[in-house]
Amino acid sequence: MDKVIIKDLIARGIIGVNDWERKKPQEILINLELYGDLTKVGKTDQVQDSLNYRTIAKEALRIAETAERFTVEALAADIADACMSFEGLKKAVVRIEKPGAVRFSESVGVEIERHK
């Protein structure tokens, strides 16, 4: 299976359980691995034959910036479900991170996988 990678997509949204996290948008780091068959686009060189990673990235950003979830797990599930609705996508790996969420760490996050 072939893979499209969207790396280090940065959104700003409400996420977290603390009162202060519910008031001010925070940086949310999104990484996506999108699996499908890219054989046809490799031959035709026509964008309509590929996974539309621009549209998928825009949808991931929209969700992250509007969902106002308490957990990164729920946000990752929302984004994974949205990814799986795109035609041609067979598997999605979604990693969501909150930079600086835990003292002395670069970030804290979760990675989930969904399959058709």
Secondary structure by P-SEA (a helix, b strand, c coil): cbbbbbcccccccccccccccccbbbbbbbbbbbbccccccccccccccccaaaaaaaaaaaaaaccccccaaaaaaaaaaaaaacccccbbbbbbbbccccccccccbbbbbbcc
